[in-house]
Amino acid sequence: QGHTVESGGGLVEPGGSLRLTCTSSGFRLADYAVAWFRQAPGKDREGVSCMRKNGDREHYTGLLKSRFTISRDDAKNTVYLQMTNLQRDDAAVYYCVFGPDCYKDSRTYDVLDAWGQGTLVTVSS
């Protein structure tokens, strides 16, 4: 079973931007739908958005749609999450997951054993 590898997190001031990167080991991301989830301390995992193999996107959290953009570069075996105008509420560990389709329920990815180690985003001045 392959796994995903997230990177690009870090400390950013409110209003700042970050681009998270997801790559894979042991399989090609191009063969799957890829989603981003996040989990803040003490909170449940929350879906952010997902992109299918054909480029279709799903936005799981409508409030984030205008600030977060998912994209993929199959030639680089990479999926990105561009985040702009970051707010303190956006601070969380961000995970990318893969599957045959997009699933809003994070427990589906538990069954698929699709979670990486995550990358931490901290928003603070």
Backbone as a ProteinNet text record, in pm:
[ID]
protein_1_A
[PRIMARY]
QGHTVESGGGLVEPGGSLRLTCTSSGFRLADYAVAWFRQAPGKDREGVSCMRKNGDREHYTGLLKSRFTISRDDAKNTVYLQMTNLQRDDAAVYYCVFGPDCYKDSRTYDVLDAWGQGTLVTVSS
[TERTIARY]
84.6	0	88.7	65.8	142.3	87.4	154.5	107.8	137.1	67.7	89.3	189.1	249.6	344.9	307.1	271.4	233.2	351.5	357.3	459.9	408.1	484	451	387.9	357.5	302.3	406.6	361.4	453.1	377.7	452.5	395.7	369.8	250.6	215	132	145.3	66	-75.9	-170.7	-307.3	-307	-381	-383.3	-281.4	-191.8	-87.8	-135.3	-42.3	-72.7	27.8	-16.8	70.1	23.5	115.6	79.1	126.8	32.8	64.3	82.2	170.1	201.6	178.4	120.8	98.1	161.5	249.6	304.3	275.3	321.9	289.8	412.2	406.1	509.5	441.3	483.1	428.7	311.7	265.1	156.4	152.5	72.5	60.6	-66.3	-51.3	-168.3	-262.1	-207.9	-289.6	-398.1	-380.9	-477.1	-592.8	-592.4	-690.8	-748.3	-864.8	-911.3	-830.1	-798.8	-718.5	-791.6	-801.5	-871.7	-780	-812	-746.3	-845.7	-799.7	-872.9	-784.8	-845.7	-767.3	-826.6	-742	-787.8	-718.9	-799.1	-749.5	-752.4	-670.8	-668.5	-806.6	-846.5	-974.6	-1095.4	-1072.8	-1185.5	-1181.2	-1294.6	-1301.8	-1231.4	-1197.1	-1141.5	-1246.7	-1202.4	-1291.7	-1243.1	-1333.6	-1297	-1280.1	-1179.9	-1155.5	-1201.8	-1137.7	-1178.9	-1116.7	-1165	-1121.5	-1115.7	-1024	-1015.6	-1010.8	-1098.4	-1101.4	-995.3	-979.1	-879.9	-907.8	-1034.5	-1070	-1065.6	-1025.7	-1013.9	-1133.9	-1242.8	-1359.1	-1322.8	-1374.5	-1347.2	-1474.2	-1457.3	-1563.7	-1511.3	-1594	-1557.6	-1642.4	-1578.3	-1652.5	-1694.6	-1624.2	-1654.8	-1672.7	-1797.6	-1827.2	-1756	-1735.8	-1672.4	-1527.8	-1465.3	-1325	-1307.4	-1413.8	-1404.2	-1335.2	-1360.2	-1302.7	-1156.8	-1108.2	-970.8	-878.8	-933.5	-851.6	-877.7	-770.4	-782.7	-701.1	-766.1	-696.3	-661.2	-543.8	-502.6	-410.2	-384.4	-295.7	-208.3	-89.2	4.6	45.6	-23.3	1.7	142.2	197.7	333.6	434.7	402.9	490.3	441.7	332.9	275.4	248.2	185.1	167.1	27	-28.6	-153.3	-124	-179.8	-153.5	-281.1	-261	-368.6	-315	-361.4	-322.2	-417.4	-362.7	-444.2	-408.9	-508.1	-485.7	-566.4	-526.9	-596.4	-621.2	-515.9	-529.4	-570.1	-655.7	-705.9	-666.1	-677.1	-637.7	-717.2	-841.5	-924.3	-875.9	-787.7	-734.9	-619	-570.8	-460.1	-503.7	-425	-461.1	-349.2	-361.3	-280	-359.7	-296.5	-360.7	-311.3	-407.3	-377.7	-427.7	-354	-409.2	-435.2	-544.3	-586.5	-627.3	-628.1	-657.7	-761.8	-831.2	-932.6	-987.6	-1073.8	-1130.4	-1225.3	-1277.2	-1365.6	-1345.5	-1422.6	-1418	-1521.6	-1482.7	-1571.8	-1564.2	-1677.9	-1678.8	-1656.9	-1699.4	-1684.5	-1542.1	-1468.8	-1328.2	-1312.1	-1415.9	-1404	-1387.6	-1431.5	-1410.7	-1262.2	-1185.5	-1041.4	-975.1	-1038.1	-986.7	-989.8	-1102	-1115.9	-1013.3	-988.9	-892.8	-748.8	-730.4	-595.2	-515.4	-576.3	-523.2	-458.1	-439	-389	-237.5	-184.7	-42.8	-15.4	104.3	142.8	94.8	54.2	2.7	112.6	70.8	162.4	93.1	166.1	108	108	-7.3	-21.1	-54	27.5	7.1	-14.7	-120.6	-151.9	-144.6	-45.1	-25.1	57.2	30.5	110.9	220.3
-118.4	0	124.2	210.2	334.6	434.5	546.2	650.2	787.2	886.9	1024.4	1092.9	1197.9	1277.4	1423.9	1489.6	1630.5	1717.5	1836.3	1933.1	2072.8	2171.5	2310	2386	2317.2	2387	2473.4	2552.8	2639.7	2748.2	2846.3	2959.6	3074.1	3127.2	3238.8	3338.6	3465.1	3567.8	3570.2	3614.9	3631	3715.2	3669.3	3735.8	3682.1	3599	3544.3	3425.1	3369.7	3258.7	3146	3026.7	2909.2	2818.6	2741.8	2638.3	2504.8	2418.3	2284.4	2191.5	2093.6	1998.7	1857	1776.6	1635	1552.5	1463.1	1367	1227.6	1128	991.7	901.8	794	691.2	557.6	488.6	356.1	349.9	464.3	466.4	605.5	618.1	746.2	817.7	941.3	1020.2	1038.6	1036.1	1056.1	949.3	837	726.6	737.5	843.8	855.2	996.4	1003.9	1132.3	1163.9	1290.8	1332.7	1444.7	1431.3	1530.4	1584.8	1704.4	1764.8	1771.3	1728.9	1741.9	1818.7	1867.1	1931.8	1896.2	1905	1879.1	1975.7	2059.4	2152	2083.5	2130.1	2068.3	2066.1	1949.9	1936.2	1931.9	1930.4	1930.9	1807.3	1778.5	1667.4	1702.7	1601.2	1624.6	1691.3	1781.8	1860.1	1851.7	1818.1	1814.4	1953.7	1973.1	2103.3	2098.6	2017.4	2002.9	1877.1	1840.3	1717.3	1740.4	1671	1678.9	1538	1510.6	1381.2	1372.5	1253.5	1232.6	1319.4	1343.8	1421.2	1571.8	1611.6	1753.9	1814.7	1740.3	1791.9	1816	1925.7	1961.1	1951.8	1916.4	1928.1	2012.8	2103.3	2187.6	2144.3	2091.3	2036.5	2144.3	2253.5	2362.4	2488.7	2527.5	2639	2767	2788.8	2913.1	2923.3	2810	2811.6	2824	2807	2798.7	2919.3	3035.9	3157.1	3176.9	3104	3125.7	3007.6	2887.3	2767	2707.3	2672	2614.5	2487.4	2380.8	2254.4	2243.5	2189.4	2167.9	2047.3	1997.9	1882.2	1894.6	1841.8	1834.3	1688.1	1615.2	1471.3	1439.9	1525.9	1502.5	1505.3	1581.8	1590.3	1502.5	1428.3	1342.7	1423.2	1536.8	1630.4	1690.2	1706.7	1780.1	1894.4	2010.2	2130	2178	2250.9	2327.7	2468.5	2560	2699.8	2766	2823.5	2885.8	3034.1	3118.7	3262.2	3322	3445.5	3517	3425.8	3361.4	3266.8	3336.2	3269.8	3320	3224.6	3272.1	3188.5	3058	3063	2941.3	2838	2878.2	2784.3	2701.9	2735.6	2661.9	2518.6	2424.1	2282.5	2199.1	2069.1	1976.6	1943.2	1959.4	1935.8	1803	1724.1	1592.1	1583	1513.3	1476.2	1325.4	1286.2	1147.7	1112.1	983.2	940	830.1	817.2	714.5	708.1	610.8	598.5	713.5	782.2	896.4	994	1101.3	1198.5	1161.3	1166.2	1131.8	1240.8	1293.9	1398.3	1341	1217.8	1153.9	1101.6	1158.1	1120.6	973.6	915	775.2	681.1	724.1	642	623.1	728.7	719.4	636.9	624.2	532.6	390.3	356	221.7	199	302.2	291.6	299.5	332	346.7	447.1	563.8	658.3	781.1	784.6	905.1	911.2	1033.2	1058.2	1111.7	1167.4	1216.3	1358.3	1427.9	1563	1667.3	1792	1904.6	2012.2	2071.7	2164.2	2306.4	2369.3	2510.3	2587.7	2687.1	2773	2915.5	2978.3	3114.8	3203.1	3289.1	3371	3492.5	3600.4	3720.1	3727.8
0	0	0	-95.3	-99.4	-1.2	7.8	97.1	38.2	91.1	47.2	139.2	86.2	162.2	143.9	252.7	248.5	290.9	234.5	272.3	243.4	288.8	258.9	373.5	482.9	597.5	665.7	759.8	832.1	905.3	950.5	1022.5	924.4	928.9	841.1	920.7	888.2	955.4	899.7	978.6	925.4	798.1	700.3	571	473.1	519.1	433.4	351.1	273.7	183.7	202	170.2	167.5	55.3	1.7	-93.6	-39.1	-13.8	32.8	-86.3	-67.9	-173.7	-125.2	-212.3	-183.7	-294.5	-257.6	-352.8	-301.1	-371.9	-332.1	-341.8	-267.3	-273.2	-295.8	-399.8	-424.1	-519.6	-565.7	-661.6	-726.6	-829.5	-899.6	-855.5	-813.6	-777.7	-896.2	-1016.2	-1135.2	-1149.9	-1083.4	-1094.9	-996	-913.6	-806.6	-797	-731.5	-681.3	-555.8	-537.7	-422.3	-349	-219.4	-136.9	-29.3	14.2	130.9	245.9	362.4	487.2	584.8	690.2	794.8	929.8	1030.5	1166.4	1261	1324.1	1424.1	1561.2	1655.1	1788.4	1852.2	1898.8	1966.6	1876.6	1745.6	1652.2	1563.4	1502.7	1408.5	1278.1	1204.3	1071	983.9	900	814.4	670.7	581.8	441.5	386.2	302	239.6	93.7	13.9	-125	-183.4	-300.9	-366.2	-516	-581.7	-727.1	-784.5	-878.5	-944.5	-1053.1	-1106.7	-1212.3	-1333.5	-1360	-1480.3	-1455.9	-1336.9	-1307.4	-1237.6	-1224.5	-1152.7	-1005.8	-953.2	-814	-730.2	-604.6	-506.4	-390.6	-345.7	-232.7	-114.8	-13	99.5	198.4	199.2	291	208.3	191.8	103.2	139.9	269.2	312.6	267.2	237.7	197.9	46.9	-25.1	-170.6	-232	-178	-237.7	-200.1	-101.2	-53.8	-80.2	-93.3	-110.8	-248.4	-318.5	-451.5	-461.2	-502	-524.7	-672.2	-699.1	-836.8	-840.7	-959.4	-970.9	-1094.1	-1084.1	-1195.5	-1204.7	-1290.4	-1297.9	-1348.8	-1430.1	-1480.1	-1365.2	-1261.7	-1144.7	-1030.1	-1054.8	-949.9	-823.4	-840.8	-730.1	-732.1	-612.7	-594.7	-499.2	-529.6	-450.6	-381.5	-273.1	-211.9	-190.1	-274	-260.1	-162.5	-57.8	46.5	55.1	48.2	55.1	169.5	207.7	314.4	435	480.9	590.9	719.9	792.6	919.5	1032.2	1155.4	1268.2	1272.3	1229.6	1227.8	1127.3	1037	937.3	991.5	1108.8	1168.4	1196.5	1146	1157.8	1097.3	1116.3	1038	912.3	798.9	670.2	612.8	565.9	512.1	368.5	285.3	156.1	157.5	96.4	91.8	-49.9	-80.4	-215.4	-213.5	-323.4	-335	-476	-504.2	-638.3	-674.4	-574.3	-597.1	-481.4	-484.3	-375.1	-270.1	-144	-34.4	71.9	108.2	209.7	349.1	370	500.4	514.9	608.9	625	664	722.3	764.1	644.6	530.5	410.2	385.1	410.2	389.1	497.8	614.1	716.2	662.2	599.7	543.2	432.4	355.8	245.7	293.7	421	476.8	395.3	374.3	276.6	338.2	469.4	534.1	535.3	505.7	522.1	661.3	679.4	812.4	837.4	733	746.8	750.3	729.5	740.6	823.4	916.6	1012.8	958.8	964.9	930	1056.8	1086.2	1202.4	1152.8	1200.5	1160	1284.7	1286.3	1405.2	1369.2	1441.3	1423	1529.8
[MASK]
+++++++++++++++++++++++++++++++++++++++++++++++++++++++++++++++++++++++++++++++++++++++++++++++++++++++++++++++++++++++++++++

